[in-house]
């Protein structure tokens, strides 16, 4: 897939390449948090799929967590049989996703990232996820999100 410098366009290209519809919406005002996004979208904050980047031995681990969840990294590490998982800094996030913290999408990254999907999101028929910057979100079903990200469904809290 060709990469462009616009992270939102990279998300659109990734959705298209995966055979998913382009449901990206651009908002006049930023939606950098799950609470802000839920307020603008009129949905439950728990239906927001936050893209949280963690560091595991110098490699990125993307956890797509419900906006209502606080990720228990020890629980995730134990389920995956991994060592210590640490929250990644903004430079690490940008390097591995091509997107800034607060706008990270589940797709559209420069390369593949191991991804975990919060199993609690399955209860929502429609999820919303960041689309590459602070002003963009896209809608998707749990099943489609799992498919296009090749995520491992897990309990994250």
C-alpha positions as CSV (number, residue, x, y, z in Angstrom):
1,X,0.0,0.0,0.0
2,X,1.5,3.4,-0.9
3,X,2.1,5.7,2.0
4,X,1.4,9.4,1.9
5,X,2.3,12.1,4.5
6,X,-1.3,12.7,5.6
7,X,-2.0,10.2,8.4
8,X,-5.8,10.4,7.8
9,X,-5.3,9.5,4.1
10,X,-3.1,6.6,5.2
11,X,-6.0,5.3,7.3
12,X,-8.4,5.7,4.3
13,X,-5.9,3.8,2.1
14,X,-5.5,1.0,4.8
15,X,-9.3,0.6,5.1
16,X,-9.7,0.4,1.3
17,X,-6.8,-2.1,1.0
18,X,-8.4,-4.3,3.7
19,X,-11.8,-4.2,1.9
20,X,-13.4,-2.2,4.6
21,X,-15.6,0.9,3.9
22,X,-14.2,4.3,4.3
23,X,-16.3,5.7,7.1
24,X,-13.8,8.4,8.2
25,X,-15.4,11.5,9.5
26,X,-13.5,14.8,10.0
27,X,-14.7,17.0,12.9
28,X,-14.3,20.8,13.2
29,X,-13.0,20.5,16.7
30,X,-10.6,17.9,18.0
31,X,-11.7,14.6,19.6
32,X,-8.4,13.5,21.2
33,X,-10.0,11.6,24.0
34,X,-12.6,8.9,24.3
35,X,-14.8,11.2,26.3
36,X,-14.6,14.0,23.7
37,X,-15.3,11.6,20.9
38,X,-18.3,10.1,22.6
39,X,-19.7,13.5,23.3
40,X,-19.4,14.6,19.6
41,X,-20.6,11.2,18.3
42,X,-23.5,10.8,20.8
43,X,-22.4,7.3,21.8
44,X,-21.3,5.5,24.9
45,X,-17.7,6.2,25.8
46,X,-17.2,2.4,26.1
47,X,-17.9,2.1,22.3
48,X,-14.8,4.1,21.5
49,X,-11.9,1.9,20.6
50,X,-8.8,3.7,21.9
51,X,-5.6,2.9,20.1
52,X,-3.0,2.7,22.9
53,X,0.6,2.0,22.0
54,X,2.8,0.2,24.5
55,X,6.5,-0.8,24.3
56,X,7.6,-4.3,24.7
57,X,11.4,-4.9,24.5
58,X,11.7,-2.0,22.0
59,X,8.8,-3.2,19.8
60,X,5.3,-1.6,19.6
61,X,2.2,-3.4,21.0
62,X,-1.1,-1.8,20.0
63,X,-4.0,-2.4,22.4
64,X,-7.4,-1.4,21.1
65,X,-9.2,-0.8,24.4
66,X,-12.7,0.4,25.2
67,X,-12.8,4.1,26.1
68,X,-14.2,3.0,29.5
69,X,-11.3,0.6,30.2
70,X,-8.0,1.2,32.0
71,X,-5.7,-1.4,30.5
72,X,-4.1,-3.8,33.0
73,X,-0.7,-4.3,31.3
74,X,0.2,-7.1,33.8
75,X,-3.0,-9.0,32.8
76,X,-2.3,-8.6,29.1
77,X,1.4,-9.6,29.5
78,X,0.3,-12.7,31.4
79,X,-2.3,-13.8,28.9
80,X,0.2,-13.3,26.0
81,X,3.1,-14.8,27.9
82,X,5.1,-11.6,27.5
83,X,7.5,-9.6,29.7
84,X,6.8,-6.2,31.1
85,X,4.7,-3.9,28.9
86,X,5.3,-0.2,29.3
87,X,3.3,2.8,28.0
88,X,5.2,4.2,25.0
89,X,6.3,7.8,24.8
90,X,5.0,10.2,22.1
91,X,8.2,9.9,19.9
92,X,8.0,6.1,20.0
93,X,4.3,6.3,19.0
94,X,4.9,8.6,16.1
95,X,7.9,6.6,14.9
96,X,5.9,3.3,14.8
97,X,2.5,4.5,13.8
98,X,3.1,7.7,11.8
99,X,0.4,9.2,14.0
100,X,0.5,11.4,17.1
101,X,-0.9,10.4,20.5
102,X,-4.5,11.4,20.7
103,X,-5.2,10.5,17.0
104,X,-3.7,7.0,16.6
105,X,-5.7,4.7,14.5
106,X,-5.8,0.9,14.5
107,X,-4.6,0.9,10.9
108,X,-2.5,3.1,8.5
109,X,0.9,2.6,10.1
110,X,4.2,2.4,8.3
111,X,4.5,-1.3,9.1
112,X,2.7,-4.1,10.9
113,X,2.1,-3.8,14.6
114,X,1.1,-6.7,16.9
115,X,-2.4,-5.8,18.0
116,X,-4.7,-6.8,20.9
117,X,-8.4,-6.1,20.8
118,X,-10.4,-5.6,24.0
119,X,-12.9,-8.4,24.1
120,X,-15.4,-6.1,26.0
121,X,-15.9,-4.1,22.8
122,X,-17.7,-7.0,21.2
123,X,-20.9,-6.0,22.9
124,X,-21.3,-2.9,20.8
125,X,-22.7,-3.2,17.3
126,X,-20.8,0.0,16.1
127,X,-17.4,1.1,17.3
128,X,-15.6,4.3,16.7
129,X,-11.8,4.6,16.4
130,X,-9.3,7.3,15.8
131,X,-8.5,7.9,12.1
132,X,-5.0,9.3,12.2
133,X,-5.3,12.7,13.8
134,X,-7.1,14.6,16.6
135,X,-10.0,15.6,14.3
136,X,-10.8,12.3,12.6
137,X,-12.7,9.1,13.6
138,X,-14.1,6.1,11.7
139,X,-16.9,3.7,12.5
140,X,-16.5,-0.1,12.2
141,X,-17.9,-3.3,13.7
142,X,-16.0,-5.4,16.2
143,X,-15.7,-8.3,13.7
144,X,-14.4,-6.0,11.0
145,X,-11.9,-4.3,13.3
146,X,-10.6,-7.7,14.4
147,X,-10.3,-8.8,10.8
148,X,-8.5,-5.7,9.4
149,X,-6.1,-5.4,12.3
150,X,-5.5,-9.2,12.7
151,X,-5.9,-8.5,16.5
152,X,-5.8,-11.0,19.3
153,X,-9.0,-10.6,21.3
154,X,-8.3,-10.5,25.0
155,X,-9.6,-9.2,28.3
156,X,-7.6,-6.1,29.0
157,X,-8.9,-5.2,32.4
